[in-house]
Amino acid sequence: MTEVVITPLAEADLLGIWHYSFSNWGDRQADKYLFALETAIHGLADNPRLGRSIDHIRDGCRQFDYKMRIPAKATT
């Protein structure tokens, strides 16, 4: 199984997602959403080839969209 490593920058992003969710939908929904997101992230360890290839950004890199509410794209 592939190991999932959440970097400090990713951790800060997750915290920002929680704060955004909290300010819009309250703490219960923010907790629920973050738990589901972290579950999905760790679930990628079981199937790291989910999502689509974005090798143009970095070889071996994949994008997995999870309940996106705002259009986003990865940039280098």
N, C-alpha and C positions, 0 to 999 in steps of 0.2 A: 504494500500500500504506500502511496505517495504521502509524504509529510507536508502538512500545511503550516507555513510560517507566516504569521501576521507581523509585519514590520511595524516599528513605531509610527511611521507615516500612515500606514494603513489603519493602525489603531486610532490615530487622530481623526482619520476620515470616518471611521465607525462612530466615534464619539460625536462628531459633527452631525452625522445622520441621526443619531439618537436625539441630540439637542433640537434639530430641525423638526423631527417627528413630535417631540415633546411640546414644542411651542405651537404646533399646528393641531395636534390630536390628543395631547395629554400623556402623562407618564405611563399609564397602563398600555396604551397602544404603542408608545415608543419602545417599551420593554418587549412587548410581543413581537414587534417588527424586527428589532435588533436580534432577538433570540432566533427568529426564523432565518434572518440573513446569515448569522453566524453558523447555524445548522447547515444552510446551503453551501457556505464556504467550505466547511469541514467535509461535507458530502462530496465535494469535488475530489477529495483524496481517494475516494473509492472509484471514481471514473474521471480521471484528469483530462480525458479527450472530449468531454462535453463542451458545448459551445462551438464557436467558429474560429478558425485559424486567423490570426492577425500577425503573420510572419513579417509583414511589411513594417511592423513596429519593432519586433524583436523575434528572432528565430525561436520557434517552439512556443511562442506566446499565443494564448487563446482568450477569447472574450465570451463571457457567460453573463447574459442579461438576467437580472433578478428583479422582477416587479418594478421596472423602471417607470417613474412618473415624470421625469424630466429628461428630455433628449440629452444625451451625453456622448462624448467620444474620447478615446484615449489619444493623447498627444505626447510627443517626446520633447 
